[in-house]
Amino acid sequence: MKILEFAFVGYTVTNLKRARDFYEGIMGFKPATSWGNDESGWQEYEVGPHTLAVVTENEAWKPSKNGTAVALEVDDFDASVAHLKANGVEFIFEPSESSVCRSVIIADPDGNRINIHKRHEKGEC
């Protein structure tokens, strides 16, 4: 078996409307493909060449507070953190810095973890 690429990252949510308010309203994602409705639905967001799928809980998809996480590269780390704090987003791990990046881990309304990430420019740090 040879894995070619990531098809998508998927998060299960308990309330699609609340999730869409978060991903579209706070995170600024633009909706792409949709199926179903807020009670039983699937919403995709295209992020560069990748896809984030948000799906209501069903037999195949169950929420997990410690499961899959997605890392999102941002253009302005400090402005992104300020925006998230101003919108009352839960911080799982406060902003930190390593030799390669700055990052913070936040949670969506269902506790799915999202890493907000900014790589250092070459020669920084």
Steps between C-alpha positions, in 0.01 A plus 500: 500500500623849412333808646493780243365793703252600767146490358359714783504555875162428659352618827179370652277760664181481704340811348580592139355852522716579805803349326435702183466818710844423647682391182343764274438784746807484724754306293399665171468180291296521181246216456561263210309174453199429727261207552196468721400764756593626847346195669670243278755644266851537366684825424832525321745790498783521250821624658771536238526161330341325801149442634359519851170310536265568790230233542218448747533201730370176349574127515833539319610836641524557877644809674832460678656750737844345457491380140607648171634853488570728210781757489421823318784723381415869550657812352500705823527293817448783752197642317350150473542434873349840584202430272437160659522641854268789410244243383519296822656192339624235746880470516623145574866598482611862526727654234848349497812524292741234379806515280281456190167668576254677725178316580194483718234231536136602515172306510193530281158490676514116516853486642671409171856628516639748250864601494553858385852504360756742356836378373803718570664665203837348410766636733252596776527360853 
